[in-house]
Amino acid sequence: MKILFLLGFVTICFLLTFYSSDARKNAGFKIMLLVIASMSSLLIISPNIINETANFLGIGRGADLVFYLFMISSVFIIARIYLNSKRLEEKLSKIARELSIIKSRNNRK
Amino acid sequence: MSNNDTWVIVPVYNEESVIKSTLSNLSVSFPNIVCINDGSSDSSENEIKKTNAVLINHIYNMGQGASLQTGIDYALADKGAKYFITFDADGQHRVKDAIDMKEYLKENKADIILGSRFIEKNTNNIPKKKRVLLKIATYFTSITTGLKLTDTHNGLRIFNRKTANTIVIRMNGMSHASEILSQIKYSKLTYKEFPVKIIYNDYSKSKGQSTLNLVNILFDLLINFINRSTK
């Protein structure tokens, strides 16, 4: 049960991070943050709910459940941020290159 | 043979000691040369200005891939440009090979000719560590692109206008070499390899890529693959 749950969570994170439209990817990113924040808050406010959920899933303690979800989500969030930065770099480079060509042409006139 | 229909693209990064002689040798056979000064901190710019090459200054150092794309974009604006050669600034390449490759491209009606230092058996001048790294890179690239090549990281290439319009180099750094090959495969461009001689001297050896850069290249290729698959 534990393995299935974690595999399912990894699959959802993977799909939300890589295989969706840009709008869905952004929403997926926010959903993951929300899930982590909600579960972390619940763990503090009402640890019994998280503990019962963890027991049901065969994970053990509630803190372990929150930690696993945090770890998995973090990897995908970092990957998403890195991919976004590469795409931004691509756009920036295109602008810089065109500017360089324009300046060169102006200098030759 | 007139080469007015050909542009030579030379990316430059801190090559003040050799760039003038490289460009002078090129200009004997090729009148159209565009030099992209990629944020050099030495006096490469001044040395380039002493020649007739067109100079484009990048406003910050972006990498060889970005420099090549800038050069291609510039040369494409010349409606008479039919052929485009990428040529290293450090004096590793021979002008004779560029001339022979152009002839070979025209005879074989290929879209792109890639220089290879491994076609002819005499590879003793290649430093051993570099030879091993290149073999690894070649093996990895052949897996990811499906292209059967002997040398996947040679900066000497010649291609036609159709290829110049087709290929878009997005990877700014040294991973661009593998990216070009990927695009050859996916755009179904016809390609061939041609034996070239690389001149290894103390200067050119010192300019070679570090071993760790192979890690960067492989990682960039993975990211590019993910980016391409998920767009």
Interface residues (C-beta under 8 A of the other chain):
Chain A: F18 Y19 Y82 L83 K86 R87 E89 E90 S93 A96 R97 E98 L99 S100 I101 K103 S104 N107 R108
Chain B: I36 V54 L55 I56 N57 H58 I59 Y60 M62 A66 Q69 T70 D73 Y74 R170 N172 I223 I226 N227 S229 T230
